[in-house]
Amino acid sequence: MDSASSKSLLESLQSPSDLKKLPEDQLPRLSAEIRRFLIEVLSETGGHLAPNLGVVELTIALHRIFTTPRDKILFDVSHQSYIHKLLTGRAGRFRTLRQFGGLSGFSKRAESEHDAYGAGHAGTALSAGLGMAAARDLAGDDYDVVAVVGDGSFGCGTTLEGLNNISTTTKKFILILNDNEWSIDKNVGALSRYFSKLQETETYEWLRRRTRQVIETIAGKRAREQASRLVHAVRGLISPLSFFQELGLTYYGPIDGHNIKRLEAVLRAARSRKEPAIIHIITEKGRGYAPARSDPAKFHGIGRYNIANGATAAGGLTYSQAFGQTLAQLAKEDPRITAITAAMPSGTGLSIFREHYPRRFYDVGIAEEHALLFACGQACMGQRPFVAVYSTFMQRAVDMIQHDAALQRLPVRLCMDRAGLSPDDGPTHHGLFDIAMLRCIPDLVMMQPKDEAELACMLRTMQQTDDVPSAIRYPRGSGEGVPMPEHPEALPIGKAELLQRGEDGGVCLVALGNMNSVALAVRSLLAANGMAATCINARFIKPLDADMLCAEAARHRLVVTLEDHVVDGGFGSAVLELLSERDCRTPLLRVGWPGRFIEHGSLEKLREKYGLTPQAIAERIIAKLESLR
């Protein structure tokens, strides 16, 4: 960890109790060691570098003032919990971060007793922490609950709902507003401007002290109560703190989030008072590493990189980039097209669209529900809105997709990035449930491309679908290397593609999206065993190509569906239902992820473990055929 021959401070810390014993003058050195260690390890494992570089001093201060696991510290999203892991006995395993069988990149209750709450989505910490505080009060206990929430999450509906309930639920709760002006990309909206305005004000604690000193000098200590009342009155006149005051929260700040001594003093003060408090700290995302500081969006979540310059390995065209490029191309032809994202213009590829059409681009912040309703409003007025969101975050807006878009037959276009396995991020980010959530919704058109070129054609199809909502799902990472079409053409709704025709009485492989390449590899393995399989690219999840699927099922001994989704309620289930309704007796084998939460790890490791490699699938098919004799 440290190039010096002597043991580093970080290596000497086996638990938070060791940190509490560390002399105050050693804390800057510890902070520097932690930053060097994070930069080194994450260059090999990838991960959320910039957010963690910004909360080093805050995490140190939290663990010096509070005592986990008795006290509860919750990190919203929890991608910034790396320092917390280092200080709670996991430094020795930290190089396994995000590796198969290693530490999670997020807080995880099963991983450590110090992880009070596991989460990977924004807007969770405040409400969950408030629930813990309420449970504590009911039990007559007195431990502290601290929720660390980034300013980007304050635009999230669940955070605002939780804020509304703090003062009516408990008198002992500490909310830390970690203000770095970023979520993944630069924060947007009125709350972001409000927090910026707060940064320009004098702190409430300074105002309280100075006012009390002046009045006590003039009228004596008996006037202390009047001084307190005057502070509250004057505060509302000269600073924009009334929002938190009206919510019943005592406001501390803004505080330098990199000054440990000041942080500890404010944390002690907030802990000692019998009233819920919000501590507003200012931090720098990417602090201590120039490449991350200059490009926080890139280093929010990053793969392996060169420490010297922050460069990452060049890859092929990603599905996200193909999406952004194609949508910008379509928007040039159609002025009604708009693009909407929930705080992820870079991650979804919409930064490309934003460069060309800034007035038709909308970043609504971390607010998926609002994004869908906003799109519904635009669709009502004749616009053609495309909403780009990660599959794992789409699930927050299922109500809006069903109740508002589908019920009213509004042509909202839902584009779900990171559908399927999101390997190193793990169960909070896998997009393995979207088909099951959405395919039961009436009138929704849903599809998945086999490659980036077909993605472009499906976007054209969505553009021309004006009477119902439509959805497309596509995976994380690079495409198949297929050249993008110069003029993508729309696909006929509900029509599959026959890729390879096999022999009668054999096997029919019906693959969805990125599983088509797996199906073709399986076909080659089966051919080595004397079986010529049929391969169908399903293209559409809803509506299915009933005519082709039923006709091919009728001439084969076995139908096999392949999907990058859980088998429960997924694409294979849809095909099974279709064959049952058409009274087709051909057996069906569903291949997909099991109905459980899949851990983090490389795609290769996880496919091998769960039997989704071509070899494992071919063996299952052969065994199934033998059982049918």
N, C-alpha and C positions, 0 to 999 in steps of 0.2 A: 504493500500500500504506500509506503514511504521509502524513498531511495536511501535514506539514512540507515546506518547500521543499527541504531537504537530502535526500539519498538515505537511505532507511531502511536499517537493518542487514540486514533480510531481503533487500532488493534487492541489497545488496553481496556476498551469499554466492552464489557460482557453483558451489561444490563443498564437500564436507566439509573439505577442507584449509583453506579460508577460515575455516570455523568454528573450527578448532583454533587459529588465530592471533588470534581475537577475545579481547580482555582479559576477565578473569573478571568485572570490575565492569560489563561491558556485557551480560552474559547475562540479568539480569532484564528489561532493556529489550527484548532480542530475544524473550524469552518473551511479553511483553505484545504486541509487534508481531504475532507469529504468531497469538496468540489473536484479535486484532482482525481480522486478515486472514481467518482461518477463518470467523469469525462473518459477515463481510461477504460472502465468496464463496459460502458454503453457503446463505446466504439467497436466492441467485439460482439455484444449481444443485441444492440439496438434497444430502443425504448424511449420513454418520455424524458428527454434530457432537459430542455429549457424550463419546463415547469418546476422540476426539482432543484435546479440551480437557483431558482428564485426563492425557495422556502427553507434554505439551510438554517439560517439564524432563527427563523420562527420555530422550526421543529426542535432545535436545541433548547430554546427558551421554554417551549411547552413541556418538554420532558424534565426540565429543571424545576419547574413550578408545580406541575401536576404529577401524580403517581399512578401510572397505568400498571396493571389492568384495572385497579379499583376505580380510578377516575377514567372517564371515557372520552377519547379523542377521536372524532370522526372527520375524515377527509372527503370532501365532496368530489365525486368522480373517483378519487383515490389514486389517480395516476401520479400524483405528487407525494406519494407516501414512501418513496425510496429511502429518504433519510430516516424516517420513522422506523423502517425495517432495519437499517444499519444500527440504530440506537437501541433496538429491542432484541438483541441477540442473534441477528441473522446476517451479520457482516461476513462471517465465514462461508456462507452459502450464496453470497450475493452474485457471484459469477455464474450461477445457474439461473439467474433471472430470465424469465420468459422462455427458458429451455424446457424440453420435454422432461417431466419429473422434477423440475426445479421450482424456484420461487415464482409466484404470480407477479405480474406487473401491476397489480392492484391490491388493495387491502383484501384480506381473505380470512374470515373467522376461523376456518379449519386450519389455517397455517400458523396462527399465533394467538395466544390469549390477549396479547396487546392490541390486536385488531378488533376494535369494538364493533365494527360494521363493515361488511363487504359490499362494494359497489363499483360499477364501471360507467355509470351514467350520471350526468349532471342533475342537480336538483334533489339529491337524495339525503344529504347529511343533515340539513336543518330539521326536516320533519321527523326523520328517524331519531335524531338526537333529542328532539322535543318529546318524542314518545318515551325514550329512556328516562328523561327527567321526570315525566309524569309517573312512570312506574316507580322511580326512586321515591317520589313524594308519597305515593300510596303505601310504600313499604316502610316509611319513616326513616329512610336512610339519608346520608348527607354527602355522598360523593359528588364530584363535579362532572358536568357534561360540557364539552367544548366542541363546537362544530366549526370547521375551517372551510369556508365557502369562497370561491373565486368570484370576482366581480362579474365575469361572464355568466355565471349561474344565477345571478340575481334577476336576470330577465326570463328565467325559467318559471313556468307557472307554479310548479310545486314549491319552489322557494318562496314565491310571493304568498302562496296560500299558508305556508308555515309561518312566515313573518306575521301574518294577520292573527295568529293564534298564540304567539309566545307569551305575551303579558297576561292573557286570560287562562293560561295553563299552568305556569310555574313562576316562582320568584327567583329561581336559581338556575340560570342558563347563560352561557357565554357563547356568543356568535362572533367569529372572526371574519371580517370582510378582507380577503386578500386581494388587493387592488393592484393589478399590473397592466390594466387596460387591454388584456388579451384573453380570449378563450382559446380557440385554436388559431383563428385569425383575429384581426383587430376587432375589438368590441364595437357594437353599434347600438343606436337607440337612445331614448331619453335618459334611461338610468345610467348609461355610460357617461353622458354629459353631466348628469347630476353628481356622480362620483368625482368627476374631474373638477367640478365646482367646489366640492367639499375639500379637495386637496389644497385649494387656494385659501381656505379659511383658517383662522387661528383655532387651536384645539379647545374643546370645551373645558378640559381640565385646567388649562392655562387661564381661561376666562373665569372659571369658578374661583381659582386661587386668588387672582388679582382683584376681583370684585370684593371678595371677602376681606382681603387685606386692607383695601381702601376704606370700606365701611367700618371695619373694626377700629381703624385708626381714628376715624371721625367720631363714632358713636359708642365704641367699646364692644366687648364680646357679647353683650346681651342682644346686640343687633344681628347676631349670626343668622337667626331664622329669617329675618327680613332680607338679609343679604342673599340667602339661598333663593328666596322667592324672586328677588330682583334679577339674579342670574338667569333663572328660567325665562323671565319676561324679556330681558335684553337679548338673550341668546336667539330668540325667534326673530328679533329685529335685525341683527347684524350678521347672522350666519344661516345657511340653509339646512339647519338640523331638524326642522320641525317635522319632517317625514318620520324619522326614527322616534322623536319625542312623542308624536301622536300615537305611535305604535306601542308606547310604554317601555321603550328601551333607553337605557342610559348610554350615551354615545361617548366613546373615547377615540380621539384621533384628530387628524390623521397622524399616524406614528410611522417613523422610519422602520420598515420591516427588516432592516439589516443591522440594527443597533440592538444587540442582545440585552444590554443593561437596561435600556429604555423599555424593551418588550417585557422583560421580567417584572419591572416596576408596575407597568400597566396591568399585566396579568394578575399580579398580587392584589392590586386595588380592585379589579373587577371581581375577583374571587371572594374578597372580604365583604362585599356589599350585598345586601339582601334584595337585589332587584336584577332582572335580566339586563344584560349588557351587550352592546355591539362594539367591537374594537376594530377600527378602520386602520389597516396597515398598508403602506405603500412599498411594493417590492418590484424588483427588476427581473423580468423573465429572461433567462439565459445568463444571469450574472456570473462573471468569472471566466467566461469562454467567449471570445470575440465572435466567432462564427454564429453561435447561438444567440448572442445579444443582437447581432445585426440582422438575423433572419429567424425570429422566434417561431414563425409559422412552420418553417422547414424542420426546425429542431423540436417542435412540440412532441411529435412522435416520429422517430427516424430509425432507419435500419443501420447497418454497419457503416462507419464513416472513417475518414482519415483524420486523425487528431490534429495534424499540422495545419490543415486548411478547411476541414469540415466537409470535404468532397465525398460524395457517395458514388457507388458504382452505377454506371449508366446501364439502363435496361431498355427493353423494347417498349413500344407504345402500350400504355396501360389502358384498361377498359375505361377508366375515369377520363383519361386524355381523349380517347376516341369519342366518348360521350360529349365532352366539352367542345371538341372541334366540330363534330357533326351538328350539334345544336346551334352553334354559331353560324354554320353554313345554312341550315334551314331558316334561321332567323333573318338572314340576308334576303331570302325569297319571300318570307312571310312576316310582315310588320306586327302581326297580332301575337307572335310568340314572345312570352316572357319567361324568365328563369328565376326560381325561388330556392333559397337554401336556408338551413337553420345553423348558421355559424360555421359553415364548412365550404367556402368557395374554392379553396385550394384542394381539399381532400376529395371533393366531388368532381373536380375538373371545371367547375363553373367560373374560375378565375379567367379562363380563356374567353368565355362568353362576356364576362364583365368588361374585359379590355375593349371589346368591339361594340358592345351595346350597354353602356353603364346606366342609361335611363330605363332600360327594360330588365335590369337585374335588381333583385331584392334579397338582402341578407336580413332575416328577421331575428337573428340571435338564436340562443338555445331555446327554441319554442316551436317544436314540431307540430303541436296541435294548432297553434296560430298559423303556421305556414300553410297547413292544408285548408283551413277556413279562409285564409287570405286568398288562396288560389281559387276556392269555390266562388268567392265574390268576384274575382276577375273573370272567371268563366261565365258567370251570369251576364257579364257585360260584353261578351263576345271575344275576349282575349283567349289565347291558347297557352295557359300556364303549364310549365314543366317544373315539378317539384323534385329536387335532387336531395336525397337523404340516405344515410346508411340504413341497411335493413334492420340492424339491431335497435336503431332509434325510431324507425318507422312505427314500431309497435305501439308507441305512445299516441299515435294518431289514428289508430284503427277505428275509433268511434267516429271521427270526422270523415274517414274514407267511406264508412258504411252509411252513417246517418245524414251526412251533408252532400257528399259527392255522388254516391251511388243512388240513394233514394231519390234525388232530384235529377238524376241522369245528367250530371254536369261533366263536361269533357276535361276533367283534371287529369294530367299525365304524371303518374308517380314513377320516379326513376330511383330504384333501390340499389345503391352501390354496396360493395362488401357482402353481397348475398352469398350464402354458403359458409364455408369455413373461413374464419379470420384467424389463422393458425396461432401466431405468437401472443395475440391478445387474450385468447381464451374464451370461456363461456359467456362473459358479459358482452362480448363483441361478435361472436359467431352469428351469422344471419341464417340460422337453421330452422326457423319457425314461421317465416313469412307466408309461405304457400298455405300452410294449415290455417293461418289466421285470416287469409284473404279470399281463398277460393270459394268459400261458402257465400260470399257477398253477391247478390243478384246483379246481373248485367255487367260486372267488371270483366274487362278483357285483360288477360295476364299472360306474359310471354317471357322467354329467356333465350338469348342467342348462343350459338355454338362457337362464335368467334367475333372479333371486333368489326368485321365487315357486315356480318348479319346484324350486329347491334345498330349500325347506321341505318340499315333497312327497317329495322323495327322502330327506330325513332321516326322515320318517315311515315310508317304505318300509324303511329300514335298521332302524328301531326294531322293526318287525314281522318282520324276517328273523332267525329264531332258530336256524336249522339250519346255516348256513354263514357265513363271514366276508364282509363287504361293504366296498366302497371307493367313495368319491365324490371327484371332482376338480373344482375350480372356480378361476377366475382371480383375480388380484390386482385390487384397485380397486373402483370403483363398479359396481353392477349396471345393468340396463337401464331402471330406473325403473318397473318393474312393481309394483303394490301387493302387499304380502304377504298371503297368505290367513289369515283368522282361525282357520280349522280346516283345516290342510293334510291332504290325503288321500293315502293310499299309492297308488303306481303299480303296475300289474301288471308283475311281473318280466319283462324281456325284450321289452317292447312299445314300439315306436316310435310317433311321432306324425306323421300326415300334415298338413302345414301348408298346402300349395297343390298342387292337382292340375293337371298340365299335359297337353298333347296327346300322343297316342300317336306313337311314332316320334321323339320329341324327346329332351330331356335330363332326367335325374333327379339332383337335387342332394341328397346325403345329408350333412347337417352335424351336427357334434358340438359341444354346448355353446355357447360364445360365438361360434362360427363360423356360427351360424344367422342372425344379423343380417347377416353378410357374404353368406351364401347368398341372402337375400332381396334384397339390393342387386344381386347378380349376376343374379338372375331379372329384375329391372327392366331391366337393361342388355340382357339377351338378348331381352326383349320388344320393345325398341326395334329389334331386328334381325329381328323377326317370329317369335321362338321363345317359346312358352309353356312354361316349365320346371316340373317337379314339384319341390317342396321337402319333404324329410322331416327331422324332428328325431329323430335316432337315439336319444337318451336313454341307451340302454344300450350299453356297449362289450362287455360280457360278461354274460349271453348276448345275442347279436344277435337282432333280430327277423327270423329267417330267412324266414318266410312273406311278410311285407311286402316285404322287400328283394328277394327272388327274383321275386316277382310284378311289382313295379315295374320291375325290371331287364329282365324279359322283354318289356315293352311299350315300352321306350325304346331308342334307338340308342346312348346313352352314359350311363354312370353316373359321377358325379363325387362323390368324398368330400372333405370339408373338415374339417380338424382343426388345433387349436393345439398341435401335437406334431410331432416329426420323422416323416417319412413311413416311415422304415425301421422295420418291426415295429410300426407304430402302428395306429390305427383303420382307415385305408384298407387296410392289409395284411390286417386281420381280415376286412373285407368281400370283398376279393379272394379270400381262401382259401375263404370261404363260397360265393361264386359258382362257383369252380372245383369244389368238392365237389358242388354241385348241377348241375354240367354246364351252367351258364348261359354262353352265348358272348358276351354283351353286353360290349363293351370298357369298361374302367374307368380313369378318370383320377384319380390321387391328388394332392390339394392339401394341402400342409403345409410345415413347415420342412425344409430339406435336412438330410441326415445329416452334420452338422458342428456344431462349437461356434459358436453365434451370439454376436456381439459385443454390447456394450452400446450403448444409444441409445434414442431415443423409439420408441414403438410404430409411429407413422406412418412414420418414417424406415426402420425395419427391414422393415416390411411392403412398403414401396415397393421397397427394395433386393432383396428376395427374392421379389417377384412375388405377394404375398398381398393386394393391394388388389382390390376388386371389379372395377375396370377390367382389371387384369392377368389376373385369373382368367377373366373373360369372353372376353378375347382368346385365351387358351389353349384354352378350350372351342371357340370358333369355328374355330380352326386345327385342332383335333383332329377336329371334325366334317368339315371339308373333306378331311382326310387319309383319312377313312373312305369317301368317295364312290367 
